[in-house]
Amino acid sequence: MVIREQVEHFIMIEQHEHARLSGEIAKHLKPEYFIHEKDRQDVIYAITQHDRGWIRLDAHPIWNEVTKAPYYFVDYPYAVKLKMYQTGIQEVETVNPYAGYLVSHHFSTFPDIKNGTDPFSISFNQEEKQRQEQLEQQLGSIQETEMKQHYHLLQLCDDLSLYVCMNEPGVSKEKEHPWFQNGLGSAAVLFQEGKESVQAFWKDEYTVEVQPAPFRKSFETELSYRKVAKKDIQDKGLNKAFHETEQAVQKITYTS
């Protein structure tokens, strides 16, 4: 779950919905970023499905007594989160092996997992390394340069979606979530030279500008969310309040 806290509400966005938006963003990237047209649909599938392991968890949100807010993807109980990551990777791999490889690589690079010394991280790293080796054999040869480009596209689209999910519409740059104030990662993924970052800005409550320009053209899309009242959570409990709150739709235009 992606959570934004407001005075009287929590904005709650399911991770798979965030990933769906990531996939919509990927569909509008300039085609040359995928290097080969034959890989484009595999990469888009990986981007769209990369957080599907959260589907089961987000169906039953749980309350964090420490933060006095719903658990979200950053502070969710670690062992459970890793298990669901692997469930999602397996489901993606079953449908599309190359997409499964990309999603496995994506999670394996998370610093807390990659550098973790706890038993859960160690087991995850070992199992995903084995999965990736098996997929390399199954797929024949994976070109590392191309794979890294596709992985960076996944990261970019993930960030461009999270930018919308984690920031209030129309927020000024200085009030953005700290993750995004210095950019969304290297612009090298867009075949740009130098050390500049991809930058996203809210131009107004409906429009996000992205520079350098990654899209074929501007496009409109939407994001579903629930605006769950804190009073309802107090009266009914989080799970019931969440499911009894109707979904709303946020309209978004991405432009360059």
N, C-alpha and C positions, 0 to 999 in steps of 0.2 A: 504494500500500500504506500502511496505517496500522500503525505499529510501536509496541509497548510493550516496553521492555527489562526483564527480570527477572534474577535472579542467574544462573540457568543456562539460561534460555530467552529467546526472542523471541516475543511474541504478535504474530501477523501476520494482519491483516484486509484482505481485498481491497477496493479502493475501491468497486467496483460493489456489493459486499455492504453496505458502509456506506451507499451511496445507496439500496439497497433498503430498509434500515431507515428512512432518511429518508422514503421514500414511505409506509411503514407508519404513521409518526408523522403524516404529512399527512392520511391517511385518517381519523384520529381527532380532528382539529381541529374546533372549532365551525364549522358551515357558513357562518355569516355572515362569517367572515374572508375568504372567497373573493369576496365582494360579490355575484356573480351565480352561480347554480347552473350555468348553461350553461358557465362557465369552469372549474368545479371539477376535472373529469377531465383537462383540458388541463394545469392547474397541477400536479396530482398526477403526471401523466406526466413533466413536466419535472423534478420533484423526484426521482422514482424513477430517472430515466435520466441525471441530470446528470453523473455521473462515468463514463459508459460508455466514454469514451475510454481509461480506464485498463485495460480488460479485457485488451488485448493485452500491455501492459507488466507487469501483475501476474501474467500466466501464466508469466513468466520473470523472477523477481526477481533483482536484481543487488546485488553487495556493494560497500559504500563503504569503501575502504581508509583514508580519512582518519578516519572516525568509528568504524571497526571494527564496523559494524552494516549491516544491509540498507538500501539507499536507501529512503526513504519519500517521501510526496508533497511534503513541504516542501523537501527537499534534492535531489530527483531532477534529473538533468541538464536544464537549463532549455529548451534548444532542442527536445529530444525531447518534453518535457512539453507545450510549447505546441502542437507539431504534433499530439499525441494529443488535446489539448483540442479542436482544430478538427475532428479526425476524429469525435470524439464529438458535437460540435455538429451536424455535417453529418448524422450518422445520426439524431439526434433530429429535426432539421428535416424530414428526408425522410418521417418517419412523422407528425409533428405540427408544422406550421409555427409556431404560437404558442409551443409548448413550446420549439422551437428558438430562437426569439427570446429567451425568458426565460433559457435556458442561455447563449446568447451574451452577453447583458447581464450575467449573473452573473460570468462569467470576465473580462469587459472591465472590471469594477470592482475586480479584485484590484490593490492598490496597486503591486506590483512590475511588473505588466503595464501598468496604466494610466499610470504615471509613468515607465515604462522608456524609456531613451534608446538602448538597444542595438538592433541591426538586427532581432532576433527579436521584441521587444516592438513596435517601430514597425510591422513588417509585420503582426503579429497585430491591432493596433488598427485599422489601415487596412482590412484584409480583413473584420474583424467589423463595423466601421462600415458598410461597403458591404453586407454580408449583412443587417444590421438595416434599412437603408434599402430594400433589395429586398423584405424580408418585410413592411415597413410598406405598401408598394405592393400586394403580393400579398394581404394581409389586409384591405385597405381602410383602416380607421382603427383605430389602437391608442390607447385612452384612457390617457394617461400616469399619471393618478392610480391607475387600476386596475392597470396594468402594474407600477408601483412597489410596490403592496401585494402583488401576486403574487410579485414578486422578493424582497421582504422575508420572505414566507412560505417561499420556497426557502431563504433564509439561515437562518431560524429552525430549520427542520427539519434542515438540514445540521448546524447547531450542536448540536441536541439529540441527533443521532446521533453526532457526533464526541465529544460529552461522554462517552458510554458507551464509545466505541472507544478514547479516549486516556487514560481514567482507570481505575485498578484498581477493581473492584467494591467498594463500601462505603467508599471512601477518604474521609477527613475533608476538610472544606473547605480547611483550610490546606495540605493535601498534594496538592490537585488540580493538574492541569496549569495553568500560569499563564494560559493563554488564557481559562479559565472562572471564575477566582476572583472576578472583578468582574462576573459576569453574562454573558448571551449576546446582548446587544444591546438596543435600545430596546423597551420594552413597547408602544410606540405601534402596532406591527403588530397588537396585540390590542385596538385601539381604546381604549387606556388613555391617560388624560391624565397630564401630568407628565413627569418625566425618569427615572423608574425603569427598571430593566433587568429582563428576564426572568431568573429565577434557577433553577438546577437544583441539587439536593442528592441525594447518595446517602443514603437513610434506612437501608439495610442492603445486603447483598451482592446483592440481587435487585430492589430498588425505588428508582426515581428519582422524586423529587418535583419538580414544576415549578410556579413561582409567578411572576406571576398565572396563574390556572388557564386553560390554553388548550384543554383537551380536553372533549369532550361527556361523557365519563366515563373512569375509569381503564381501562387495557387491558394485556393481556399480549402480549408479542412475544418474538422471539429474534434472536440474532446468531451467525453462524457465524465461526469463527476457527481458526487452527492455532497450536499451542504447540510451536514448533520448538526443539529442544535445540541449544545452542551446540556441544556435543560432536559432534552429527551434522553440523552445518555444517562443523566443522573436519575431520571424517573424510571426508565425502562431497561437500562443496561445497554452497553455498546452494540452488541450484536443485533438486538431487536431494533434499536434506534436506527442503525445503519440500514437494515433491510426495509424498514418502513418509510425511509426517506426516499422520495422519488428521484430518479436520475435527472440531472439537468445537462444541457449541452452548451458548451462554450464554442463560439465561432472564432476561427483564427485564420488570418491571411499571412503566409510567409512570403516575403519579398526580398529582393536583392538590389 
